[in-house]
Amino acid sequence: MRAVISVVGKDKVGILMNVSTKCAEYNVNIIDVSQTVLRDMFTMIMLVDISNISIKFGDFSEMMTSFGSEIGMEIRAMHEDIFNSMHRI
């Protein structure tokens, strides 16, 4: 199973490290990362494998949103099923 994590906010040192460390804490494996800085705004999309996640995905998603607030970023974790469902409609 896979999920997409999006991160948006003011650019600063350590964003990728903070988010990837949090993923590792819950056994979420990063498959691919795309990031860019538009002027002073940092944007990142991560494709992650949640097959071996150590907590419920809903709890992980809520925790990542809270963690984003702590570090001054907007972080959203969305299950792959959301994207699959959108393409079936």
C-alpha positions as CSV (number, residue, x, y, z in Angstrom):
1,M,0.0,0.0,0.0
2,R,1.2,3.5,-0.7
3,A,0.4,7.1,0.3
4,V,1.3,10.6,-0.8
5,I,2.6,13.1,1.7
6,S,2.6,16.8,0.7
7,V,4.6,19.5,2.5
8,V,4.3,23.2,1.9
9,G,5.6,26.2,3.7
10,K,8.4,28.8,4.1
11,D,11.7,27.4,3.1
12,K,14.2,26.6,6.0
13,V,16.9,24.2,6.8
14,G,16.0,20.6,7.8
15,I,12.5,20.2,6.3
16,L,13.3,17.0,4.4
17,M,15.2,15.6,7.4
18,N,12.4,16.3,9.8
19,V,9.7,14.7,7.6
20,S,11.8,11.7,6.7
21,T,12.8,11.1,10.3
22,K,9.1,11.2,11.3
23,C,8.3,8.7,8.6
24,A,11.1,6.4,9.8
25,E,9.7,6.4,13.3
26,Y,6.5,4.8,12.1
27,N,8.2,2.4,9.6
28,V,7.0,4.4,6.6
29,N,9.4,3.9,3.7
30,I,10.0,6.7,1.3
31,I,9.8,5.5,-2.4
32,D,10.2,8.8,-4.2
33,V,10.6,12.5,-3.5
34,S,10.0,15.6,-5.6
35,Q,10.8,19.0,-4.0
36,T,11.3,22.5,-5.2
37,V,11.6,26.0,-3.8
38,L,9.6,28.7,-5.4
39,R,11.1,32.0,-4.3
40,D,10.9,31.4,-0.5
41,M,8.2,28.7,-0.5
42,F,9.2,25.1,-0.1
43,T,7.1,22.4,-1.7
44,M,7.5,18.6,-1.5
45,I,5.6,15.6,-2.6
46,M,6.6,12.2,-1.2
47,L,5.4,8.8,-2.4
48,V,5.7,6.4,0.5
49,D,5.1,2.7,1.2
50,I,2.9,2.1,4.2
51,S,2.8,-1.7,4.0
52,N,4.6,-2.0,7.3
53,I,3.4,1.1,9.0
54,S,3.4,0.7,12.8
55,I,0.2,2.6,13.6
56,K,-3.2,3.0,11.8
57,F,-2.9,5.2,8.7
58,G,-5.5,7.6,10.0
59,D,-3.5,8.2,13.2
60,F,-0.4,8.7,11.1
61,S,-2.1,11.2,8.9
62,E,-3.4,13.2,11.9
63,M,0.1,13.0,13.6
64,M,1.8,14.4,10.4
65,T,-0.7,17.3,10.2
66,S,0.1,18.1,13.9
67,F,3.8,17.7,13.3
68,G,3.5,20.1,10.4
69,S,2.0,22.7,12.7
70,E,4.9,22.2,15.1
71,I,7.5,22.9,12.5
72,G,5.6,25.6,10.7
73,M,4.6,23.6,7.6
74,E,1.4,22.4,6.1
75,I,1.7,18.6,5.9
76,R,-1.0,16.2,4.5
77,A,-0.7,12.4,4.3
78,M,-3.3,10.9,1.8
79,H,-3.8,7.2,1.2
80,E,-3.5,6.0,-2.3
81,D,-7.1,4.8,-2.3
82,I,-8.2,8.5,-2.4
83,F,-6.5,8.9,-5.8
84,N,-7.7,5.6,-7.1
85,S,-11.3,6.5,-6.2
86,M,-11.1,9.9,-7.9
87,H,-10.2,8.2,-11.2
88,R,-13.1,5.8,-11.0
89,I,-15.8,8.6,-10.8
